[in-house]
Amino acid sequence: MKNEEFATAMNKIYTTDMKFEGMRMTRILLCAAFFLLHSSFFIPMMAQTKADADSAYARGEYQKAITLYESLLKNGVSADLYYNLGNSYYRTEDITHAVLNYERALLLSPGDADIRFNLQMARAKTVDKITPESEMFFVTWYRSLVNFTSVDGWARLALIALAVAIVLALLYLFSSQIWLRKVGFFGAMALLLVFVMANVLAWQQKHELTARRGAIVTAPAATVKSTPAASGTDLFILHEGTKVTITDNAMRQWQRIRLDDGKEGWIESKMIETI
């Protein structure tokens, strides 16, 4: 009798355990199904965010477009997103942030003519008109050459030049005709030179991209001081939207800046935003 009661009790315990195990498996399956269902909706939603931002801009909902573009930029920067964000700010008459985002777009894609044009349009609406210092013509040419394309553009050119140089070198080594050997030799030498120059220009572009010395004045009016202190002598006043170059950022509250016309001084860090 006792054995039967013991068997019955064990059977109940086993049955109960099986019920709990079944409930746990059901919960796991439900959670997995919810996750997959949620992901299937979430991924397309993320993919459509850029399209939603563009649609909002096309409908004239510029504030909504600004919010969407800025949200996208938190996940990864691109010249296209900065450019569209700059356009949105320009439409809302926020010229300062339009200039800032055009500058950021130009930093990533220096050869883009549309970005340069819109940036010039936005700069024309700023208060300060800075006349750049004159420089030697070859310096201007070199700057133009560096900014002809982006880092990726110079890198692609370098790889293409190297690949063609290898082909021409093989032509020089294995061709039996003199004129083909000459073409292979001189062509390979020329393309090796292009390869080296493209790498130098790519390095220069990368340096400008990582240094981040440019900044935009975001305060309505900012006084530039002779020393990094509020008691310093006032040198001149800058207005929002003006671009400056940071020459000393060792201090947290003050930055030493330089204008394109050669003027220098100290400005409070909160008055500017790095490009």
ABEGO torsion letter per residue (X at the ends): XAAAAAAAAAAAAAAAAAAAAAAAAAAAAAAAAAAAAAAAAAAAAAAAAAAAAAAAAAAGBAAAAAAAAAAAAAAEBBAAAAAAAAAAAAAAGBAAAAAAAAAAAAAABAABAAAAAAAAAAAAABABBBBBBBBBAAAAAAAAAAAABBAAAAAAAAAAAAAAAAAAAAAAAABABAAAAAAAAAAAAAAAAAAAAAAAAAAAAAAAAAAGABBBBABABBBBBABBBAABBBABBBBBGBBBBBABAABAABBBBBBAAGBBEBBBAAABBBX
